[in-house]
Amino acid sequence: MTPRAASLILCFPLIMAGGAAAAPADPPGDYWEGRRLYGEVCFSCHGRRGDGRGPNWKSNRPRPPAFTSPLMRRMTDDYLFAVTKFGKLRLLKGEAGGFKLQGAKPAAMPGFADSIGDAQIRALLRWVRGLSRGKQPDDPESREIYLAACAECHGKAGKGDGPTALGSQPPGWPFASAIQPPPADLTSREQMARFDDQYLFWLVKLGRIGAAEEKGFDYMEPFGHVLKDAQIRGIVRYIREAFIEGKPRGR
Protein backbone atom coordinates (compact mmCIF):
# COMPACT_ATOMS: atom_id res chain seq x y z
CA MET A 1 0.00 0.00 0.00
CA THR A 2 1.36 3.41 -0.92
CA PRO A 3 1.78 6.15 1.74
CA ARG A 4 -1.01 8.14 0.02
CA ALA A 5 -3.46 5.24 0.33
CA ALA A 6 -2.49 4.76 3.96
CA SER A 7 -3.13 8.45 4.66
CA LEU A 8 -6.55 8.18 3.06
CA ILE A 9 -7.50 5.45 5.50
CA LEU A 10 -6.40 7.61 8.41
CA CYS A 11 -8.16 10.77 7.25
CA PHE A 12 -11.34 9.17 5.94
CA PRO A 13 -14.17 10.56 8.06
CA LEU A 14 -16.05 7.46 9.12
CA ILE A 15 -19.74 8.11 9.61
CA MET A 16 -20.88 5.36 11.89
CA ALA A 17 -24.54 4.65 12.35
CA GLY A 18 -26.21 5.19 15.66
CA GLY A 19 -27.75 1.71 15.73
CA ALA A 20 -29.00 -1.07 13.50
CA ALA A 21 -31.29 -0.08 10.65
CA ALA A 22 -34.86 -1.13 11.23
CA ALA A 23 -36.63 -3.38 8.77
CA PRO A 24 -39.20 -1.57 6.61
CA ALA A 25 -42.54 -1.62 8.45
CA ASP A 26 -46.02 -0.97 7.17
CA PRO A 27 -45.93 2.83 7.16
CA PRO A 28 -48.63 5.03 8.65
CA GLY A 29 -50.51 7.49 6.48
CA ASP A 30 -53.41 7.40 4.07
CA TYR A 31 -52.50 5.67 0.80
CA TRP A 32 -55.15 7.40 -1.29
CA GLU A 33 -54.40 10.89 0.00
CA GLY A 34 -50.74 10.15 -0.56
CA ARG A 35 -51.50 9.18 -4.14
CA ARG A 36 -53.40 12.43 -4.72
CA LEU A 37 -50.67 14.57 -3.18
CA TYR A 38 -47.94 12.73 -5.08
CA GLY A 39 -49.72 13.69 -8.30
CA GLU A 40 -49.75 17.32 -7.21
CA VAL A 41 -46.35 17.75 -5.56
CA CYS A 42 -43.90 14.99 -6.51
CA PHE A 43 -44.58 13.87 -10.08
CA SER A 44 -42.88 16.85 -11.78
CA CYS A 45 -39.48 15.46 -10.79
CA HIS A 46 -40.10 11.81 -9.94
CA GLY A 47 -42.63 11.02 -12.68
CA ARG A 48 -46.17 9.68 -12.64
CA ARG A 49 -44.79 6.14 -12.63
CA GLY A 50 -42.10 6.85 -10.05
CA ASP A 51 -39.39 6.36 -12.67
CA GLY A 52 -37.60 9.63 -11.96
CA ARG A 53 -38.63 11.11 -15.31
CA GLY A 54 -41.18 13.79 -14.58
CA PRO A 55 -41.55 16.94 -16.69
CA ASN A 56 -38.65 18.64 -14.87
CA TRP A 57 -36.26 15.72 -14.60
CA LYS A 58 -33.74 16.92 -17.19
CA SER A 59 -33.27 20.25 -15.43
CA ASN A 60 -32.05 18.55 -12.24
CA ARG A 61 -28.41 17.67 -11.58
CA PRO A 62 -28.15 15.02 -10.33
CA ARG A 63 -31.22 13.50 -11.93
CA PRO A 64 -34.10 12.66 -9.56
CA PRO A 65 -33.98 9.11 -8.16
CA ALA A 66 -36.41 6.54 -9.49
CA PHE A 67 -38.64 5.15 -6.77
CA THR A 68 -38.82 1.93 -8.78
CA SER A 69 -35.06 1.41 -8.38
CA PRO A 70 -33.83 -1.43 -6.13
CA LEU A 71 -31.86 1.21 -4.19
CA MET A 72 -35.12 2.52 -2.73
CA ARG A 73 -35.67 -0.73 -0.82
CA ARG A 74 -32.65 0.24 1.26
CA MET A 75 -34.16 3.57 2.31
CA THR A 76 -36.21 3.69 5.48
CA ASP A 77 -39.66 5.29 5.59
CA ASP A 78 -38.39 7.54 8.36
CA TYR A 79 -35.73 8.91 6.01
CA LEU A 80 -38.22 9.43 3.19
CA PHE A 81 -40.46 11.32 5.61
CA ALA A 82 -37.61 13.48 6.93
CA VAL A 83 -36.13 14.35 3.54
CA THR A 84 -39.60 15.38 2.29
CA LYS A 85 -40.36 17.48 5.34
CA PHE A 86 -36.97 19.12 5.93
CA GLY A 87 -35.21 18.77 2.57
CA LYS A 88 -32.06 16.76 2.00
CA LEU A 89 -29.56 19.51 2.75
CA ARG A 90 -31.06 20.49 6.11
CA LEU A 91 -31.34 16.85 7.13
CA LEU A 92 -27.74 16.04 6.22
CA LYS A 93 -26.46 19.17 7.97
CA GLY A 94 -28.29 18.30 11.16
CA GLU A 95 -30.66 21.24 10.81
CA ALA A 96 -33.91 19.27 10.98
CA GLY A 97 -35.18 20.72 14.24
CA GLY A 98 -33.87 17.87 16.35
CA PHE A 99 -35.59 15.18 14.28
CA LYS A 100 -33.89 11.80 14.74
CA LEU A 101 -34.07 8.93 12.27
CA GLN A 102 -35.15 5.64 13.82
CA GLY A 103 -32.46 2.96 13.59
CA ALA A 104 -30.23 4.87 11.17
CA LYS A 105 -28.17 8.01 10.83
CA PRO A 106 -28.28 10.69 8.11
CA ALA A 107 -24.89 10.90 6.44
CA ALA A 108 -23.53 13.01 3.60
CA MET A 109 -20.71 11.79 1.41
CA PRO A 110 -17.56 13.67 2.53
CA GLY A 111 -15.17 15.49 0.22
CA PHE A 112 -11.61 14.36 -0.48
CA ALA A 113 -10.00 17.56 -1.77
CA ASP A 114 -7.35 17.43 0.97
CA SER A 115 -6.16 13.94 0.10
CA ILE A 116 -6.81 13.32 -3.62
CA GLY A 117 -5.66 15.60 -6.45
CA ASP A 118 -7.90 16.66 -9.34
CA ALA A 119 -6.17 14.38 -11.87
CA GLN A 120 -6.47 11.45 -9.48
CA ILE A 121 -10.19 12.16 -8.97
CA ARG A 122 -10.79 12.11 -12.73
CA ALA A 123 -8.84 8.86 -13.08
CA LEU A 124 -10.76 7.37 -10.14
CA LEU A 125 -14.07 8.30 -11.79
CA ARG A 126 -13.06 6.58 -15.03
CA TRP A 127 -12.25 3.49 -12.97
CA VAL A 128 -15.53 3.70 -11.04
CA ARG A 129 -17.55 4.15 -14.25
CA GLY A 130 -16.13 0.83 -15.36
CA LEU A 131 -17.95 -0.90 -12.51
CA SER A 132 -21.31 -0.28 -14.20
CA ARG A 133 -20.00 -0.81 -17.72
CA GLY A 134 -18.43 -4.18 -17.11
CA LYS A 135 -14.99 -3.04 -18.24
CA GLN A 136 -12.55 -1.10 -16.08
CA PRO A 137 -9.30 0.62 -16.99
CA ASP A 138 -6.11 -1.10 -15.87
CA ASP A 139 -5.37 1.44 -13.17
CA PRO A 140 -3.89 0.01 -9.95
CA GLU A 141 -3.57 3.43 -8.31
CA SER A 142 -7.28 4.23 -8.75
CA ARG A 143 -8.21 0.81 -7.42
CA GLU A 144 -6.01 1.37 -4.38
CA ILE A 145 -7.53 4.82 -3.78
CA TYR A 146 -11.02 3.35 -4.13
CA LEU A 147 -10.35 0.62 -1.57
CA ALA A 148 -8.82 3.12 0.85
CA ALA A 149 -11.33 5.96 0.51
CA CYS A 150 -14.57 4.58 -0.93
CA ALA A 151 -15.03 0.92 0.00
CA GLU A 152 -15.92 1.70 3.63
CA CYS A 153 -19.35 2.88 2.40
CA HIS A 154 -19.65 1.65 -1.18
CA GLY A 155 -18.16 -1.81 -0.55
CA LYS A 156 -15.17 -3.51 -2.11
CA ALA A 157 -17.19 -4.50 -5.18
CA GLY A 158 -19.00 -1.15 -5.38
CA LYS A 159 -22.48 -2.43 -4.51
CA GLY A 160 -23.12 0.10 -1.73
CA ASP A 161 -22.76 -2.50 1.01
CA GLY A 162 -19.62 -1.43 2.82
CA PRO A 163 -19.22 -1.90 6.60
CA THR A 164 -20.42 1.62 7.45
CA ALA A 165 -23.57 1.23 5.38
CA LEU A 166 -24.41 -2.33 6.37
CA GLY A 167 -24.74 -1.97 10.11
CA SER A 168 -26.28 -4.87 12.01
CA GLN A 169 -28.92 -6.52 9.86
CA PRO A 170 -31.41 -8.87 11.53
CA PRO A 171 -31.45 -12.32 9.85
CA GLY A 172 -33.94 -12.59 7.02
CA TRP A 173 -34.75 -8.87 6.91
CA PRO A 174 -34.17 -6.81 3.77
CA PHE A 175 -30.96 -4.79 3.75
CA ALA A 176 -31.81 -1.25 4.90
CA SER A 177 -28.67 0.84 5.02
CA ALA A 178 -27.63 2.02 8.49
CA ILE A 179 -26.70 5.36 6.95
CA GLN A 180 -29.31 7.29 5.01
CA PRO A 181 -29.44 7.90 2.13
CA PRO A 182 -27.73 4.58 1.38
CA PRO A 183 -24.48 4.68 -0.60
CA ALA A 184 -24.99 4.32 -4.33
CA ASP A 185 -24.56 0.95 -6.01
CA LEU A 186 -21.76 1.89 -8.37
CA THR A 187 -22.32 -1.28 -10.41
CA SER A 188 -25.87 -0.20 -11.36
CA ARG A 189 -26.17 1.42 -14.78
CA GLU A 190 -29.54 2.87 -13.79
CA GLN A 191 -28.12 4.61 -10.75
CA MET A 192 -24.91 5.81 -12.38
CA ALA A 193 -26.87 7.29 -15.31
CA ARG A 194 -28.24 9.88 -12.86
CA PHE A 195 -24.79 11.42 -12.43
CA ASP A 196 -22.81 13.28 -15.08
CA ASP A 197 -19.04 13.44 -14.83
CA GLN A 198 -18.94 17.07 -13.71
CA TYR A 199 -21.27 16.37 -10.81
CA LEU A 200 -19.27 13.29 -9.76
CA PHE A 201 -16.03 15.27 -9.85
CA TRP A 202 -17.33 17.93 -7.47
CA LEU A 203 -19.06 15.32 -5.34
CA VAL A 204 -15.77 13.54 -4.71
CA LYS A 205 -13.81 16.77 -4.32
CA LEU A 206 -16.21 18.76 -2.12
CA GLY A 207 -18.64 16.17 -0.77
CA ARG A 208 -22.44 16.17 -1.11
CA ILE A 209 -23.03 19.30 0.96
CA GLY A 210 -20.17 21.21 -0.66
CA ALA A 211 -21.31 20.27 -4.16
CA ALA A 212 -24.75 21.70 -3.39
CA GLU A 213 -23.72 24.83 -1.51
CA GLU A 214 -20.59 25.80 -3.45
CA LYS A 215 -21.40 24.57 -6.96
CA GLY A 216 -25.19 24.79 -7.01
CA PHE A 217 -26.02 21.14 -7.69
CA ASP A 218 -29.57 20.17 -6.87
CA TYR A 219 -30.96 18.47 -3.80
CA MET A 220 -34.43 17.63 -2.53
CA GLU A 221 -36.19 20.79 -1.35
CA PRO A 222 -38.26 20.84 1.88
CA PHE A 223 -42.05 20.57 1.74
CA GLY A 224 -42.83 20.78 5.46
CA HIS A 225 -44.10 24.31 5.01
CA VAL A 226 -46.87 23.20 2.63
CA LEU A 227 -47.59 19.64 3.79
CA LYS A 228 -48.67 18.38 7.20
CA ASP A 229 -46.85 15.45 8.76
CA ALA A 230 -49.82 13.13 8.18
CA GLN A 231 -49.89 14.11 4.52
CA ILE A 232 -46.19 13.37 4.12
CA ARG A 233 -46.71 9.98 5.77
CA GLY A 234 -49.42 9.29 3.21
CA ILE A 235 -47.08 10.15 0.35
CA VAL A 236 -44.43 7.85 1.80
CA ARG A 237 -46.97 5.04 2.09
CA TYR A 238 -48.04 5.52 -1.52
CA ILE A 239 -44.43 5.56 -2.74
CA ARG A 240 -43.57 2.46 -0.71
CA GLU A 241 -46.53 0.40 -1.92
CA ALA A 242 -46.98 1.60 -5.48
CA PHE A 243 -43.37 2.05 -6.59
CA ILE A 244 -40.86 0.48 -4.20
CA GLU A 245 -42.87 -2.70 -3.62
CA GLY A 246 -44.52 -2.47 -7.05
CA LYS A 247 -47.99 -3.19 -5.66
CA PRO A 248 -50.26 -0.26 -6.53
CA ARG A 249 -53.78 -0.58 -5.22
CA GLY A 250 -56.77 -0.79 -7.53
CA ARG A 251 -60.02 0.95 -6.75
Phi, psi and omega in degrees: 000134180287159176302324180297316180296321179296322179292328178297320179298319182290325186267349183299122183280093181296134180245090186277144181286155180266033179143170181288143179288136181282148176291145179304127179253165176297113188285153173286177178106156181269116183304313187288322175293322177299321178297316180297314182292324176302317180293341179264325191249324193257333192295333186298331175258314189270349175088150179300327182265006181072020184267007179076016184233058174283180182304331184258009191296326184286343180273357181260135174228114001288166179296151179299145177290150175271126179291344178276356181288145176303334179303326185294336178294342181267358177266139178276155177295329178297320178293315180300320176298311186295319183289332176286318182287311188260343187087150185295317185295315179297321180295314182291334179272000180074029182248039183257035175061031180083004180296134180242129174291142177277120173073012180205175182225131175293136184214130177260141175301130180282166175265158184234026182300331183281347186233345180231128179286164183301315180297323179291324177297316181295320177294320178299319181294323175297320179293316180295319177305327180296338179297325181268349181258353178079007179211115183252150174296151175280091188219084182301325181295316180296321178298318180294318178297318179301311182296327182280323189251336191246330188293336180304324178256314187276350179086154182299326180264001176084016185270007179079020185238041177289170183304321181293324182281327189289315182063203179258110185259120177300141182303132175084354179269150177297148180290112173245115187305139179283348169243141184235134359290155182292149177302144182296147171276103186288351178270352184272119178297322181300314181290316183291337177293342178289339191246121173277168187294325180295316178299314181298323179299310182288331176298313180290320184288314187254344186087170185295317181290316179297321180297325179284312187282325185265332184243358173077018177288153190284159174206162181297125179279157178283147177235010180295342180277347180241345181238139174282160181303317181296326178291320177296319178299324177295319178298316179298319179297317179298314179299316182299311184285311189284322187250308184292313178273345179068034182231066179295144180279148174254143179280000000 
